[in-house]
Amino acid sequence: MSLEDVRKTQGLTAAAMATRVGITVRELLAIERGQQYPRLCVAQKWANALGLSFEEFSRHFYEKADPAQLLQCDLENQQEG
């Protein structure tokens, strides 16, 4: 599920989320589309606004931005566990 899907599931518009996070709607949409990486402080505020842990936020972000990297992380975690 993408960040956009999570946001919409919670009934939040892009404008409302951008206000909560302290960024522009344009920046929010670029991040949701995986076209831009969020600054760490923005990512934490975003996770908090959605009620997610930072790890959950990262998984939702990388699902759209870089699925190959997410798959690599999953493989590494499986090898460690």
C-alpha positions as MATLAB code, in Angstrom:
seq = 'MSLEDVRKTQGLTAAAMATRVGITVRELLAIERGQQYPRLCVAQKWANALGLSFEEFSRHFYEKADPAQLLQCDLENQQEG';
ca = [
       0.000    0.000    0.000;
       1.474    3.359   -1.002;
       1.637    6.457    1.184;
      -1.128    7.922   -0.947;
      -3.310    4.873   -0.260;
      -2.659    5.109    3.485;
      -3.487    8.822    3.472;
      -6.702    8.308    1.515;
      -7.737    5.375    3.719;
      -7.568    7.771    6.658;
      -9.745   10.281    4.803;
      -7.021   12.906    4.426;
      -6.647   15.100    1.371;
      -3.213   15.945    0.004;
      -3.717   19.528    1.196;
      -4.595   18.428    4.740;
      -1.597   16.100    4.933;
       0.746   18.744    3.546;
      -0.435   21.138    6.253;
       0.108   18.523    8.977;
       3.600   17.753    7.717;
       4.580   21.370    6.980;
       5.317   21.028    3.259;
       3.644   22.113    0.033;
       1.065   19.958   -1.712;
       3.419   19.757   -4.695;
       6.226   18.376   -2.507;
       3.835   15.937   -0.825;
       2.612   14.576   -4.155;
       6.172   14.214   -5.471;
       7.094   12.208   -2.371;
       3.977   10.059   -2.625;
       4.830    9.305   -6.268;
       8.391    8.330   -5.353;
       9.826   11.220   -7.372;
      11.378   12.942   -4.372;
      12.857   11.715   -1.103;
      11.528   13.303    2.080;
      13.893   14.943    4.528;
      14.197   12.900    7.714;
      12.251   15.402    9.838;
       9.467   15.474    7.225;
       9.313   11.679    7.101;
       8.988   11.506   10.891;
       6.221   14.131   10.973;
       4.436   12.302    8.159;
       4.677    8.966    9.954;
       3.336   10.556   13.137;
       0.463   12.197   11.238;
      -0.546    8.797    9.831;
      -0.038    6.979   13.125;
       2.758    4.864   11.652;
       6.140    3.865   12.968;
       9.081    5.217   10.987;
       9.712    1.688    9.692;
       6.117    1.388    8.440;
       6.370    4.790    6.768;
       9.596    3.722    5.049;
       8.038    0.526    3.722;
       5.092    2.445    2.245;
       7.451    5.027    0.709;
       9.891    2.550   -0.825;
       7.063    0.429   -2.211;
       6.515    3.262   -4.701;
       9.935    4.979   -4.833;
      12.242    1.986   -5.116;
      10.591   -1.445   -4.890;
      13.904   -3.167   -5.703;
      15.524   -1.613   -2.635;
      12.607   -2.722   -0.473;
      12.952   -6.267   -1.830;
      16.684   -6.200   -1.081;
      15.999   -5.124    2.511;
      13.467   -7.930    2.901;
      15.998  -10.458    1.634;
      18.685   -9.184    4.001;
      16.269   -9.310    6.936;
      15.348  -12.911    6.083;
      19.019  -13.906    5.982;
      19.626  -12.315    9.387;
      16.583  -13.962   10.984;
];
